[in-house]
């Protein structure tokens, strides 16, 4: 596989989120930038839509989009962890 050709293709044809995920995979990316790109697909209800999962183009929150978002969360963990000030369960 020619990674330079892959990078060139991604730069010219991939969505911002996919480019950021590719950068992480190559060890060059920033998790915060990847999470910021994901945020563009988030809805007011906390779910994800707007074509996050390319086969589901509706703006409404969809389970398939949530699964895709979880994959991004796993790949780009947030450097900031939520506090338990509001009562976390263990």
C-alpha positions as CSV (number, residue, x, y, z in Angstrom):
1,X,0.0,0.0,0.0
2,X,1.3,3.4,-1.0
3,X,0.6,5.6,2.1
4,X,1.5,8.8,0.2
5,X,-1.2,8.0,-2.4
6,X,-3.6,7.3,0.4
7,X,-2.8,10.6,2.1
8,X,-3.2,12.4,-1.3
9,X,-6.6,10.8,-1.9
10,X,-7.8,11.6,1.6
11,X,-6.7,15.2,1.3
12,X,-8.6,15.7,-1.9
13,X,-11.7,13.6,-1.3
14,X,-12.3,12.7,2.3
15,X,-14.5,14.6,4.8
16,X,-12.8,16.6,7.5
17,X,-13.6,14.1,10.1
18,X,-12.1,11.2,8.0
19,X,-9.0,13.3,7.4
20,X,-8.5,13.9,11.1
21,X,-9.0,10.2,11.9
22,X,-6.4,9.3,9.2
23,X,-4.0,11.8,10.7
24,X,-4.4,10.1,14.1
25,X,-3.8,6.7,12.5
26,X,-0.6,8.0,11.0
27,X,0.5,9.4,14.4
28,X,0.3,13.0,13.2
29,X,-3.1,14.0,14.4
30,X,-4.5,15.9,17.3
31,X,-7.3,14.1,19.3
32,X,-8.9,17.5,20.1
33,X,-9.1,18.4,16.4
34,X,-10.7,15.0,15.6
35,X,-13.3,15.5,18.4
36,X,-14.0,19.1,17.1
37,X,-14.7,17.7,13.6
38,X,-17.0,15.1,15.2
39,X,-18.9,17.9,17.0
40,X,-20.2,19.2,13.7
41,X,-22.4,16.1,13.4
42,X,-23.9,16.5,16.9
43,X,-27.5,17.4,17.5
44,X,-29.1,19.3,20.3
45,X,-30.4,16.1,21.8
46,X,-26.9,14.8,22.3
47,X,-27.1,12.3,19.5
48,X,-25.4,12.4,16.1
49,X,-26.8,12.7,12.6
50,X,-26.2,14.9,9.5
51,X,-24.6,12.1,7.6
52,X,-22.0,11.1,10.2
53,X,-22.6,7.5,9.0
54,X,-22.4,8.1,5.2
55,X,-25.3,5.7,4.5
56,X,-27.6,7.7,6.9
57,X,-27.9,11.2,5.5
58,X,-30.8,12.4,7.7
59,X,-30.2,15.2,10.2
60,X,-32.0,13.3,13.0
61,X,-30.0,11.4,15.6
62,X,-29.6,7.8,14.5
63,X,-28.3,4.7,16.3
64,X,-25.8,4.0,13.4
65,X,-24.4,7.5,13.8
66,X,-24.0,7.1,17.5
67,X,-22.0,3.9,16.9
68,X,-19.8,5.8,14.5
69,X,-19.3,8.5,17.1
70,X,-18.3,5.9,19.7
71,X,-15.6,4.7,17.2
72,X,-14.3,8.2,17.0
73,X,-14.3,8.6,20.8
74,X,-12.3,5.4,21.1
75,X,-9.8,6.5,18.5
76,X,-9.5,10.1,19.8
77,X,-10.0,10.0,23.6
78,X,-10.6,13.3,25.2
79,X,-7.8,14.7,27.3
80,X,-10.4,16.1,29.7
81,X,-12.4,13.6,31.7
82,X,-15.8,14.6,33.1
83,X,-15.9,15.3,36.8
84,X,-18.1,13.5,39.1
85,X,-19.3,16.7,40.8
86,X,-22.8,16.0,39.6
87,X,-22.8,12.5,41.0
88,X,-21.1,9.7,39.0
89,X,-22.0,6.1,39.6
90,X,-19.4,3.5,40.0
